[in-house]
């Protein structure tokens, strides 16, 4: 996988707990923005997938899957 420096920095920021910085480094609507959005939602929902998150996953798969 060949990630840009911004994507790498965004993932590092997310892992370090700086979600705002992570999302600011990514382009809204991009594959990696979707990925972190879904990951963050799943974390917040404690593995109970809401309809909103399920719809987001389907949208991601339609665009990038």
BATOR-258427 format. One record per residue: residue in one letter; x, y, z of N, C-alpha, C, CB in turn; residue number from 1. Coordinates in nm, 2 decimals. Glycine has a CB too. Layout:
// BATOR-258427
ATOM / type / npx / npy / npz / capx / capy / capz / cpx / cpy / cpz / cbpx / cbpy / cbpz / seq
ATOM / A / X / Y / Z / X / Y / Z / X / Y / Z / X / Y / Z / NUM
...
***
This chain:
// BATOR-258427
ATOM / type / npx / npy / npz / capx / capy / capz / cpx / cpy / cpz / cbpx / cbpy / cbpz / seq
ATOM / X / 0.09 / -0.12 / 0.00 / 0.00 / 0.00 / 0.00 / 0.09 / 0.12 / 0.00 / -0.10 / 0.00 / 0.12 / 1
ATOM / X / 0.06 / 0.21 / -0.09 / 0.14 / 0.33 / -0.11 / 0.06 / 0.45 / -0.06 / 0.19 / 0.36 / -0.25 / 2
ATOM / X / 0.09 / 0.50 / 0.06 / 0.01 / 0.61 / 0.12 / 0.09 / 0.74 / 0.11 / -0.02 / 0.58 / 0.27 / 3
ATOM / X / 0.02 / 0.85 / 0.09 / 0.08 / 0.98 / 0.09 / 0.12 / 1.02 / 0.23 / -0.02 / 1.08 / 0.03 / 4
ATOM / X / 0.21 / 1.12 / 0.23 / 0.25 / 1.16 / 0.37 / 0.14 / 1.22 / 0.45 / 0.36 / 1.27 / 0.35 / 5
ATOM / X / 0.04 / 1.29 / 0.39 / -0.07 / 1.34 / 0.46 / -0.16 / 1.23 / 0.52 / -0.16 / 1.43 / 0.37 / 6
ATOM / X / -0.18 / 1.12 / 0.44 / -0.25 / 1.01 / 0.49 / -0.18 / 0.94 / 0.61 / -0.28 / 0.90 / 0.38 / 7
ATOM / X / -0.05 / 0.92 / 0.60 / 0.03 / 0.86 / 0.71 / 0.02 / 0.95 / 0.83 / 0.18 / 0.85 / 0.66 / 8
ATOM / X / 0.03 / 1.08 / 0.81 / 0.02 / 1.17 / 0.93 / -0.12 / 1.17 / 0.99 / 0.06 / 1.32 / 0.88 / 9
ATOM / X / -0.22 / 1.16 / 0.90 / -0.35 / 1.15 / 0.96 / -0.38 / 1.03 / 1.04 / -0.45 / 1.16 / 0.84 / 10
ATOM / X / -0.33 / 0.91 / 0.99 / -0.34 / 0.79 / 1.07 / -0.27 / 0.80 / 1.20 / -0.29 / 0.67 / 0.98 / 11
ATOM / X / -0.15 / 0.85 / 1.19 / -0.07 / 0.87 / 1.32 / -0.14 / 0.96 / 1.42 / 0.07 / 0.93 / 1.28 / 12
ATOM / X / -0.19 / 1.07 / 1.37 / -0.27 / 1.16 / 1.46 / -0.39 / 1.09 / 1.52 / -0.31 / 1.29 / 1.38 / 13
ATOM / X / -0.46 / 1.01 / 1.44 / -0.58 / 0.94 / 1.49 / -0.54 / 0.84 / 1.60 / -0.65 / 0.87 / 1.37 / 14
ATOM / X / -0.43 / 0.77 / 1.57 / -0.38 / 0.67 / 1.67 / -0.34 / 0.74 / 1.80 / -0.26 / 0.59 / 1.61 / 15
ATOM / X / -0.28 / 0.86 / 1.79 / -0.24 / 0.93 / 1.90 / -0.35 / 1.00 / 1.97 / -0.13 / 1.04 / 1.86 / 16
ATOM / X / -0.47 / 0.99 / 1.92 / -0.59 / 1.05 / 1.98 / -0.63 / 1.19 / 1.94 / -0.57 / 1.05 / 2.13 / 17
ATOM / X / -0.56 / 1.24 / 1.83 / -0.59 / 1.38 / 1.78 / -0.68 / 1.36 / 1.66 / -0.46 / 1.45 / 1.75 / 18
ATOM / X / -0.81 / 1.34 / 1.68 / -0.91 / 1.31 / 1.57 / -0.92 / 1.44 / 1.48 / -1.04 / 1.27 / 1.63 / 19
ATOM / X / -0.93 / 1.55 / 1.55 / -0.94 / 1.68 / 1.47 / -0.83 / 1.69 / 1.37 / -0.95 / 1.80 / 1.56 / 20
ATOM / X / -0.71 / 1.68 / 1.41 / -0.59 / 1.69 / 1.32 / -0.60 / 1.58 / 1.21 / -0.46 / 1.67 / 1.40 / 21
ATOM / X / -0.64 / 1.46 / 1.25 / -0.64 / 1.35 / 1.16 / -0.74 / 1.38 / 1.04 / -0.69 / 1.22 / 1.23 / 22
ATOM / X / -0.86 / 1.43 / 1.08 / -0.96 / 1.46 / 0.98 / -0.93 / 1.58 / 0.90 / -1.10 / 1.47 / 1.05 / 23
ATOM / X / -0.86 / 1.68 / 0.96 / -0.82 / 1.80 / 0.89 / -0.72 / 1.77 / 0.78 / -0.76 / 1.90 / 0.99 / 24
ATOM / X / -0.64 / 1.66 / 0.80 / -0.54 / 1.63 / 0.70 / -0.59 / 1.55 / 0.58 / -0.43 / 1.54 / 0.77 / 25
ATOM / X / -0.72 / 1.50 / 0.60 / -0.78 / 1.42 / 0.49 / -0.88 / 1.50 / 0.41 / -0.84 / 1.30 / 0.55 / 26
ATOM / X / -0.89 / 1.47 / 0.28 / -0.99 / 1.54 / 0.20 / -1.13 / 1.47 / 0.22 / -0.95 / 1.53 / 0.05 / 27
ATOM / X / -1.23 / 1.55 / 0.26 / -1.36 / 1.49 / 0.28 / -1.41 / 1.43 / 0.16 / -1.46 / 1.60 / 0.33 / 28
ATOM / X / -1.47 / 1.31 / 0.17 / -1.51 / 1.23 / 0.06 / -1.41 / 1.14 / 0.00 / -1.56 / 1.32 / -0.05 / 29
ATOM / X / -1.28 / 1.15 / 0.05 / -1.18 / 1.06 / 0.00 / -1.19 / 0.92 / 0.06 / -1.04 / 1.12 / 0.02 / 30
ATOM / X / -1.12 / 0.82 / 0.01 / -1.13 / 0.69 / 0.06 / -1.08 / 0.68 / 0.20 / -1.04 / 0.59 / -0.03 / 31
ATOM / X / -0.98 / 0.75 / 0.24 / -0.92 / 0.74 / 0.37 / -1.00 / 0.82 / 0.47 / -0.78 / 0.79 / 0.37 / 32
ATOM / X / -1.07 / 0.93 / 0.43 / -1.16 / 1.00 / 0.51 / -1.28 / 0.92 / 0.55 / -1.21 / 1.14 / 0.44 / 33
ATOM / X / -1.33 / 0.85 / 0.45 / -1.44 / 0.75 / 0.48 / -1.39 / 0.64 / 0.58 / -1.49 / 0.69 / 0.35 / 34
ATOM / X / -1.28 / 0.59 / 0.55 / -1.22 / 0.48 / 0.63 / -1.22 / 0.53 / 0.78 / -1.08 / 0.44 / 0.58 / 35
ATOM / X / -1.15 / 0.64 / 0.81 / -1.14 / 0.69 / 0.94 / -1.28 / 0.72 / 1.00 / -1.05 / 0.81 / 0.95 / 36
ATOM / X / -1.37 / 0.78 / 0.92 / -1.50 / 0.81 / 0.97 / -1.57 / 0.68 / 1.02 / -1.58 / 0.88 / 0.86 / 37
ATOM / X / -1.56 / 0.58 / 0.93 / -1.63 / 0.45 / 0.97 / -1.56 / 0.39 / 1.09 / -1.62 / 0.35 / 0.85 / 38
ATOM / X / -1.43 / 0.39 / 1.10 / -1.36 / 0.33 / 1.21 / -1.40 / 0.41 / 1.34 / -1.20 / 0.34 / 1.19 / 39
ATOM / X / -1.40 / 0.54 / 1.33 / -1.44 / 0.62 / 1.45 / -1.58 / 0.59 / 1.49 / -1.42 / 0.77 / 1.42 / 40
ATOM / X / -1.67 / 0.57 / 1.40 / -1.81 / 0.54 / 1.43 / -1.82 / 0.41 / 1.50 / -1.90 / 0.55 / 1.31 / 41
ATOM / X / -1.75 / 0.31 / 1.44 / -1.76 / 0.17 / 1.50 / -1.70 / 0.17 / 1.64 / -1.68 / 0.08 / 1.41 / 42
ATOM / X / -1.59 / 0.25 / 1.67 / -1.54 / 0.26 / 1.80 / -1.64 / 0.32 / 1.90 / -1.41 / 0.34 / 1.80 / 43
ATOM / X / -1.70 / 0.43 / 1.85 / -1.80 / 0.50 / 1.94 / -1.92 / 0.41 / 1.97 / -1.84 / 0.63 / 1.87 / 44
ATOM / X / -1.96 / 0.33 / 1.87 / -2.08 / 0.25 / 1.89 / -2.06 / 0.12 / 1.96 / -2.14 / 0.22 / 1.75 / 45
ATOM / X / -1.94 / 0.10 / 2.00 / -1.90 / -0.03 / 2.07 / -1.95 / -0.15 / 2.00 / -1.96 / -0.02 / 2.21 / 46
ATOM / X / -1.92 / -0.16 / 1.87 / -1.95 / -0.27 / 1.79 / -2.10 / -0.30 / 1.76 / -1.89 / -0.39 / 1.85 / 47
ATOM / X / -2.18 / -0.21 / 1.80 / -2.32 / -0.21 / 1.76 / -2.34 / -0.11 / 1.65 / -2.42 / -0.18 / 1.88 / 48
ATOM / X / -2.35 / -0.17 / 1.53 / -2.36 / -0.08 / 1.41 / -2.49 / -0.02 / 1.39 / -2.32 / -0.16 / 1.29 / 49
ATOM / X / -2.49 / 0.12 / 1.39 / -2.61 / 0.19 / 1.37 / -2.65 / 0.19 / 1.22 / -2.60 / 0.34 / 1.43 / 50
ATOM / X / -2.77 / 0.23 / 1.19 / -2.81 / 0.24 / 1.05 / -2.73 / 0.34 / 0.98 / -2.96 / 0.28 / 1.04 / 51
ATOM / X / -2.70 / 0.46 / 1.05 / -2.61 / 0.56 / 0.99 / -2.48 / 0.51 / 0.95 / -2.60 / 0.68 / 1.08 / 52
ATOM / X / -2.42 / 0.43 / 1.03 / -2.28 / 0.37 / 1.01 / -2.30 / 0.26 / 0.90 / -2.22 / 0.31 / 1.13 / 53
ATOM / X / -2.40 / 0.19 / 0.90 / -2.42 / 0.08 / 0.80 / -2.44 / 0.15 / 0.66 / -2.55 / 0.00 / 0.84 / 54
ATOM / X / -2.51 / 0.26 / 0.66 / -2.53 / 0.33 / 0.53 / -2.39 / 0.39 / 0.48 / -2.63 / 0.44 / 0.55 / 55
ATOM / X / -2.31 / 0.44 / 0.58 / -2.18 / 0.49 / 0.54 / -2.09 / 0.38 / 0.49 / -2.12 / 0.55 / 0.67 / 56
ATOM / X / -2.09 / 0.26 / 0.55 / -2.02 / 0.15 / 0.50 / -2.06 / 0.11 / 0.36 / -2.03 / 0.02 / 0.59 / 57
ATOM / X / -2.19 / 0.11 / 0.33 / -2.24 / 0.08 / 0.20 / -2.20 / 0.18 / 0.10 / -2.39 / 0.07 / 0.20 / 58
ATOM / X / -2.20 / 0.31 / 0.14 / -2.16 / 0.42 / 0.05 / -2.01 / 0.40 / 0.02 / -2.19 / 0.55 / 0.11 / 59
ATOM / X / -1.93 / 0.37 / 0.12 / -1.79 / 0.35 / 0.10 / -1.76 / 0.23 / 0.00 / -1.72 / 0.32 / 0.23 / 60
ATOM / X / -1.83 / 0.12 / 0.02 / -1.81 / 0.01 / -0.07 / -1.85 / 0.04 / -0.22 / -1.89 / -0.11 / -0.02 / 61
ATOM / X / -1.96 / 0.12 / -0.23 / -2.00 / 0.16 / -0.37 / -1.90 / 0.25 / -0.43 / -2.14 / 0.23 / -0.36 / 62
ATOM / X / -1.84 / 0.33 / -0.36 / -1.74 / 0.43 / -0.41 / -1.60 / 0.36 / -0.43 / -1.73 / 0.55 / -0.33 / 63
ATOM / X / -1.56 / 0.28 / -0.34 / -1.42 / 0.24 / -0.33 / -1.40 / 0.09 / -0.33 / -1.35 / 0.29 / -0.21 / 64
ATOM / X / -1.51 / 0.01 / -0.32 / -1.50 / -0.13 / -0.30 / -1.49 / -0.21 / -0.42 / -1.61 / -0.18 / -0.22 / 65
***
